[in-house]
Amino acid sequence: RGTPPMPADASHLPLPFRQLKLRPKTLLQVGREGDPATPSEWQFCAAIEGKGLMLAPLPGARMPALPTGAGLQVQGFTGQYDFHFQTTALGTFEVPFAYTLLAWPGEVRGRLVRQALRVRTLLPAQLSALPGGGEPRAAAVLDLSLTGALVETPTPVGALGESLRISFVVEVEGEPSQITTEARICHHRAMEGPSRERLGLSFRALPRQERLALAAYLHGLAASLDA
């Protein structure tokens, strides 16, 4: 798999970087211009307005070697915006932690995907194919909103456009609440590890009580992140 081409369709429009409202630990795909290797995943740390972006390797991962001045292609998804931009590496540092500084992007192009902001989380989940169900597959919910979720599964579960049943537990005011609903696969991406994949799911007909519990959970989690 080569470095994904920078999207050039008319749906991606210029927008200010600050409009993305990137949260710390947002995952970004970073690829070298002209390098056929699979782009690596980094996590966003902070932005220095007009000067640069601080990116760190994922926990347990080694700091990739990026020569100063190397041209880079960066892609990501905030939960609202699917975006991409080009930049260059300014340097790698070890203090106060291991990070790479990228040049402030001259232009960011993005596409508003959904109005509902997603919140990063890490919840165990079960996925079952529909119709028929079958043996539930283990998965992890990586981010979540009232309208859908991004999940990662160690084994293939379904194809784009197919329906699944997803079940997971959230905690509301110290009490567990079961969330079970039908969902449609609206995004599908294979990962570097064998058989691993990430699925973007759109919820269907979430029961009222479960929707209220999910809303309370998301509100509480977002409040704690912003505190």
Secondary structure, DSSP 8 states (H G I E B T S, - for coil): --------STT-EEE-GGGG---TT-EEEEEETT--S--EEEEEEEEETTTEEEEEE-TT-------TT-EEEEEEE-SSEEEEEEEEEEEEE-SSSSEEEEE--S-EEEEE--SS--EEEEEEEEEEETTTEEEEEEEEEEEE-SSEEEEEESS----TT-EEEEEEEEEETTEEEEEEEEEEEEEEEE-SSTT-EEEEEEEES--HHHHHHHHHHHHHHHHHHH-
